[in-house]
Amino acid sequence: MTLTLTDPALTDRARTSAPAPEAAPDAVPAPAPRRAAGREADGLAVASFVLGLVGLLAFNLLLGPTAIVMALLSLARRTRRPGRAYLGLALGAADLVVLAVLVTVNGTVSWNLGG
């Protein structure tokens, strides 16, 4: 005993032996599905917050401006988490303030915990 599964649409087409419908050569292809812009903007807001927070401790020359740019991008893309984006923006600015204080006090761009 053999069990065979078939698609009714395929068997109807096979019975009528009609060729499969083809796209017209002038037809415009359907646009590719896009990812939700809100979800991507939320990710940018969270990433700017995390980078700004880590930037207070290390790599503030690199992470501060990166946090600022990511926060501005997420706000421009209308994130559902504007609080995190504003916090990332503030932390990125604080990173640059900490960098300016370090350069002024120590005359260097590095941390000095030894005294």
Residue pairs with C-beta under 8 A, 6 or more apart in sequence:
13 20
37 77
37 78
38 77
38 78
38 79
38 80
40 77
41 73
41 74
41 77
41 78
41 79
41 80
42 74
42 79
42 80
42 81
44 70
44 71
44 73
44 74
44 77
44 79
44 85
45 70
45 71
45 74
45 75
45 79
45 81
45 82
45 84
45 85
45 88
46 81
46 84
47 70
47 88
48 66
48 67
48 68
48 69
48 70
48 71
48 74
48 84
48 85
48 88
48 89
48 91
48 92
49 67
49 71
49 84
49 85
49 87
49 88
49 91
50 88
51 63
51 66
51 67
51 70
51 88
51 91
51 92
52 63
52 64
52 67
52 68
52 71
52 87
52 88
52 89
52 90
52 91
52 92
52 94
52 95
53 91
54 63
55 62
55 63
55 64
55 66
55 67
55 91
55 92
55 95
56 91
56 94
56 95
56 98
58 111
60 95
60 96
60 98
60 99
61 99
61 109
63 92
63 95
64 92
64 93
64 94
64 95
64 96
64 99
65 92
65 96
66 92
67 88
67 89
67 91
67 92
67 95
68 88
68 89
68 92
68 93
70 88
71 85
71 86
71 88
71 89
71 92
72 89
74 81
74 85
74 88
75 82
75 85
75 86
75 89
79 85
99 109
102 108
102 109
102 110
102 111
103 109
106 112
